[in-house]
């Protein structure tokens, strides 16, 4: 890839959290890396726009939201523990009041395109005065965008399906450091939620929580959906979903308890205890679903417990063209479990460990590789799992393109003959030795 071509590629690469390996070259060319394409400003013909610049003003505006309103938050750090919350209970930001009529066509967003510019901060993972960062109750057609939210007792973002919350877009948001699950979709009806160009992470790891299950345990997932249909999780970096006491944390992405038709694609999951789970304890936990073009890597030197990168109990699910490296920490890279998980397809994945059917599962396997080497990737140690020159030579475009995977990890078109794994050949490569990088 030439230096002149680099700015074109940065937005797509950075959405996967790969910016660190490209920033120095981009800076030399004067390019400014970005994590998401800019979200258009709210149209004043469609929204009443409310500007806020204090935590109290934000809480008041959210409490009084009506349909067709957009809250725009000025840059700054917003201490939610300082809020005199309108219902007199706690410092969460509420979108749609509990038990009230449904409102719709709502935005809550930072004023800039950088989520680090607007930080909604609670009182810490062990202080219940701020239980949630943002909690959506009776609201639909909601966009949350361009801010960071974390340091809370339960969840950084909660979607309450039982109250009517659904049709939610979480865009260019960093959700971090929650005492339990970081983003939580709760109950039937929490449907049609899209998370994209975002970051979900622990700064260090999850804590032992007094209200864990069981109590005083590490009780976390990155994104946890119960009973939700048609969630889309894409182009998001998920990192350090693990326990500080080194016990086994829950999955980075867990969609279960009657959920269906989840699409999980082009995410980067690093240094966590577990990866992606469609279902967990039974084949009735999830139905359908697609897991494709994701990049997952475990740290070989870590001391915390780990489990499988990709796991499905979901009938008719598809696990296609993912790259998953256990680095010797776990014997399997993909597991499909239970006899009821029928019609599962596992194809085109690039792995360094086995694909393991469990308890009567019989997935259909094709064109997978379980012999991946670290030298096949550009910078495996820092999470850049695009193919190196050596990786391209080893894989050499030997597979027919799968009809469900027409794009690769950068959302670029795959050629008719492609490679195993999430990232195909670099079409911009000029020299065989990769010197132009």
Order of alpha helices (4+ residues) and beta strands (2+ residues): alpha-alpha-beta-alpha-beta-beta-beta-beta-beta-beta-beta-beta-beta-beta-beta-beta-beta-beta-beta-beta-beta-beta-beta-beta-beta-beta-beta-beta-beta-beta-beta-beta-beta-beta-beta-beta-beta-beta-beta-beta-beta-alpha-beta-beta
